[in-house]
Amino acid sequence: MTPVRLPLILAISLGACGGGGRPEGPAHTPVAEPARPADGAPRAEKKKLFDRLGGKPAIEAVIGEFVKRLASDPRVKFRFANSDIPGLTKDLVDFVCVATGGPCTYTGREMGILHASMHVTRAEWDATVEALVGALDALKVPAAEKGEVLSAISPLESVIVDPPKDRPDAAALEKIEKAKGDLQRFGDQAELMGAAFTALENGQKGYADQLFSMAELKLGTKAVASLAPLFRAGAPPRVTSFLAHARPDSAPQPKGAIGASDEDTPPKVPEKGSLSGTVKLSMKDPKDAFGVVMLTPAGGGKKRTPKRRVIEQRGRAFAPHVMAVPVGSTVEFPNFDDIYHNVFSRSKAHPFDLGIFKNAQSREVVFDREGIIRVGCNLHANMSASIIVVKAPHYAVTDGKGRFRFRSLKPGKYTLEAWTERSAQPVTRSIEVKAGDNQVTVEAVADAPPGTGEDKFGAPRATSP
């Protein structure tokens, strides 16, 4: 169960759907058309569930009560500690309105995250169903309509309830229990720390670390330093540098791909050769699969000067999505959202964990080794970005259609490396650049899943394609 995510509530309430359009699936099977009587005369058409529930005002009342109950239940309340509750409630109202046949438009986020990533426990499922039943009863929803909603939810149980398969053994549980001790020593954070320990006992490592980190911000790093290894075992090295502050009114970063040696260090006198081309992927729809092309002259070449770049978190997305930087460059990771993100990478070239922060706070990382750095957010599985740390003297990013261009190259032989975000490794080939314009097409293999494919503890998680 991914922490504090809209799809959790929507999926458990009335099933999953894509962003924008009418929800589909077993939870949204339309009410069957009434059978005609023996004389063949048509019966009055049964009203849509939307109308029988009382229209949008009634749905708003039910959802408001539902969310209020969830947010006060200790079994699930901390799932909402990192949520925009008003925004979440509005999206949920629109979703249910559409699902019941109402004249609404759902514009919330696409729910491509599979339930396997959520690690929902039995207690969390029970709490959610109980909250919905309580909301329906409190608003006096008639038995027939209440039954339609609840019968729609029942089949989802086997899909949604998916506790972590890697659970602590007896020795680990004993260690956790001993570390927990008297929760009252955590003062006003006792309940939050209790939830963190419960999640750890359930094997929900990512969720446990999130709750522990939130308590750590309140209690201070020193106060819970002895517990940090327990909650963060198996995660990448933690970056604990001072949190800087970015300007809240900073202009948004470009969303696609950035980084080109021609632009980073333009030549004083253009060389006589140029190279343009396309990196083609072995997949049906390579749309918006960004990448990087690197060129190294046969005789080597000058090292590029390290740069200072920014990958921001804004609107629950990283921007830019792909970035190329020379070895030794520094990348800042400001979070302009008012919810926490947890930027991390398990990439061999440079694993790191920035912890949680929000509201224009920022940490930075120096990338001193070439390689591909796949970046994710441990709290939001749909967020991903890639940093390609380049040693080659010449580099350029591709656009969403795989196109690239080098405007100034010295004629001669080069080693070309091309990588795309859907490729596990770069493809390498030798080329010759002649005076004038040169063209090349590079075939790349789409052998890597979208996103990071795993959380910061190495647990597999599904991501939107």
C-alpha angles and dihedrals in degrees: 000000000000110000119262098345129157093225090064094063095037095047094047093044102048109343134267130303141169122266113277112000133074116306116251137195138071093310091062104046105147119245108268118253110259114256117251118248121251093265090060095241112141118249122226109278114253113247120250116264088246091063094041090054090055102262129269097324090058092047090050090052094049094046092046090053091044094053092044091054093047092048091055099044111099090213093065109003095104090057084076098047090098098040138108092232097189091048092044091050092050092050091048092051091051091047094052090043090057093041092056094048099264127149096257137116121225111214099167125123123297112260101223094137109105121227090246087078094054101063092205112192127214091251091054092049092050092048092052095048091046090051092052093047089048092050093049091049094045090054091044096238107184117259095247095053092041089053092052092054096045094044088054091056098048097076090052093065095083090049099044104038102080113144117194112280092212101072125172115264124232093273092050092048090052089051091050092048091050092049091049094058115147107358091199089078087075091063114200089002093060095105093047092049089047089055090048092054091046091053090049090051089051091053093248093139098167094048092044091052091049093053092044090050091051091052090045090058090056099040099038129249095265094053093061101024093117090058097049096086090053093055097037103042109135096020124115120269110295118239106218100173119138114287109246124204123236122203107272090217094053113141113256118262119243111274102219126050131317136182131090131165090217089061099035094054110007114201117251090223116026116237121239098251135067134183132203132167150125135273107217121202126215094236135096097243113025091170114152094001099145124197148162132249119204128193127197119185116234089247095047119249146222120307115243120241113254114255137210112232140169132227107183134197109224130152090002092299138098119241127228097030095205127023133181119203134167120254111279095033124141121226123196120208109201118179111215094177122098090230128073123265126186111210114201145153132199092189114138092229092062123350116192144156119208097189123220127316138142146175099067095316115143145191127191137214130204112218106207099165130062118245147092115296115196109199128199143166114244091209098048115040094193092066117093141149138169132223118196110200104206130207094175117101092231126045139156135178122234125233123238090280094052097255123146140168139200110197101189123037132150109239112255144082121318141180109233122204120186126188132177129192088249093054124090093207137011119265113232131206140154120247138174121225114207129192111285128018119344129190131204137173119205124198113216130184122238095216101135128080120240116268125004095311092215140047123248091274091055096254112145116249132178120240135193113272 
